[in-house]
Amino acid sequence: MPLACYTLFMESTSSVNVSDLPASERQTLEGMLGQHLSSDQRVFIMAYTPDAVPEKSLREAARAGLQEIFEKVDERAKTHGIAPEEAEAALEEAMQHVRPRGS
């Protein structure tokens, strides 16, 4: 649900295989990105309005979807005997691995 709600906020998206791009479009994208694109890659482009506030109903739907996910996670942890502190520590460790903070 949250991903679906998130995509509702987007104004325009496009996803295409690099191998399907005409040479001129590929060169344009490579120039914009500042790197070479491999034929086995996909390009995802999103246009949006910064600071646009979604409608209240969409925000509520996203919140409800997240709450549903949180409840499922809590139930799974309870079923497997995982203490909240243990889950928090695992989450913190994963976040440090993905987004290390400068020391």
RODO-2510 file (C-alpha; in nm, 4 decimals, decimal comma):
residues 103
     n   res          X          Y          Z
     1     m     0,0000     0,0000     0,0000
     2     p     0,2658     0,2630     0,0878
     3     l     0,4475     0,2202    -0,2423
     4     a     0,1203     0,2591    -0,4313
     5     c     0,0382     0,5710    -0,2338
     6     y     0,3864     0,7047    -0,2892
     7     t     0,3562     0,6627    -0,6632
     8     l     0,0300     0,8568    -0,6567
     9     f     0,2298     1,1627    -0,5483
    10     m     0,4500     1,1423    -0,8536
    11     e     0,3488     1,3488    -1,1514
    12     s     0,5288     1,1500    -1,4174
    13     t     0,7557     0,8468    -1,4301
    14     s     0,9300     0,6468    -1,6976
    15     s     1,1424     0,3339    -1,6888
    16     v     1,3231     0,1963    -1,9921
    17     n     1,5974    -0,0533    -2,0770
    18     v     1,9129     0,1297    -2,1823
    19     s     1,9466    -0,1155    -2,4713
    20     d     1,6094     0,0069    -2,6049
    21     l     1,7128     0,3740    -2,6160
    22     p     1,8007     0,5402    -2,9452
    23     a     2,1682     0,6449    -2,9490
    24     s     2,0855     1,0163    -2,9251
    25     e     1,8664     0,9677    -2,6142
    26     r     2,1268     0,7445    -2,4529
    27     q     2,3974     1,0075    -2,5124
    28     t     2,1723     1,2773    -2,3662
    29     l     2,1079     1,0722    -2,0518
    30     e     2,4764     0,9855    -2,0167
    31     g     2,5566     1,3561    -2,0363
    32     m     2,2963     1,4406    -1,7727
    33     l     2,4124     1,1627    -1,5403
    34     g     2,7807     1,2193    -1,6052
    35     q     2,8484     0,8506    -1,6567
    36     h     2,8372     0,5775    -1,9176
    37     l     2,5224     0,3629    -1,9266
    38     s     2,5539    -0,0121    -1,9800
    39     s     2,3154    -0,1946    -2,2079
    40     d     2,2092    -0,4199    -1,9194
    41     q     2,0897    -0,1239    -1,7093
    42     r     1,7479     0,0393    -1,6807
    43     v     1,6873     0,4112    -1,6503
    44     f     1,4139     0,5396    -1,4194
    45     i     1,3102     0,9023    -1,4536
    46     m     1,0661     1,0861    -1,2289
    47     a     0,9295     1,4370    -1,2629
    48     y     0,7632     1,5866    -0,9561
    49     t     0,6747     1,9150    -0,7930
    50     p     0,9017     1,9779    -0,4926
    51     d     0,7295     2,0586    -0,1643
    52     a     0,3870     1,9593    -0,3009
    53     v     0,1673     1,8388    -0,0158
    54     p    -0,0430     1,5345    -0,1069
    55     e    -0,4158     1,5401    -0,0406
    56     k    -0,5220     1,4455     0,3102
    57     s    -0,6874     1,1233     0,1907
    58     l    -0,3621     1,0084     0,0260
    59     r    -0,1595     1,0893     0,3369
    60     e    -0,4076     0,8972     0,5516
    61     a    -0,3982     0,5983     0,3142
    62     a    -0,0174     0,5968     0,3231
    63     r    -0,0205     0,6210     0,7035
    64     a    -0,2691     0,3310     0,7249
    65     g    -0,0552     0,1215     0,4926
    66     l     0,2551     0,1849     0,7016
    67     q     0,0646     0,1049     1,0206
    68     e    -0,0444    -0,2258     0,8669
    69     i     0,3179    -0,3104     0,7846
    70     f     0,4319    -0,2166     1,1365
    71     e     0,1637    -0,4408     1,2883
    72     k     0,2726    -0,7346     1,0701
    73     v     0,6361    -0,6808     1,1678
    74     d     0,5414    -0,6666     1,5376
    75     e     0,3356    -0,9857     1,5066
    76     r     0,6191    -1,1676     1,3280
    77     a     0,8679    -1,0575     1,5945
    78     k     0,6332    -1,1753     1,8690
    79     t     0,5784    -1,5094     1,6920
    80     h     0,9549    -1,5653     1,6682
    81     g     1,0328    -1,4439     2,0199
    82     i     1,2288    -1,1368     1,9132
    83     a     1,2501    -0,8741     2,1877
    84     p     1,1888    -0,5099     2,0845
    85     e     1,5426    -0,4196     2,1947
    86     e     1,6879    -0,6944     1,9738
    87     a     1,4840    -0,5779     1,6756
    88     e     1,5900    -0,2167     1,7337
    89     a     1,9562    -0,3176     1,7531
    90     a     1,9287    -0,5164     1,4285
    91     l     1,7610    -0,2228     1,2568
    92     e     2,0285     0,0185     1,3789
    93     e     2,3028    -0,2170     1,2593
    94     a     2,1420    -0,2436     0,9149
    95     m     2,1046     0,1342     0,8906
    96     q     2,4712     0,1833     0,9818
    97     h     2,5699    -0,0636     0,7129
    98     v     2,3603     0,1086     0,4459
    99     r     2,4198     0,4682     0,5559
   100     p     2,7404     0,4881     0,7552
   101     r     2,7847     0,8048     0,9562
   102     g     3,1119     0,9934     0,9366
   103     s     3,3371     0,9505     1,2389
***
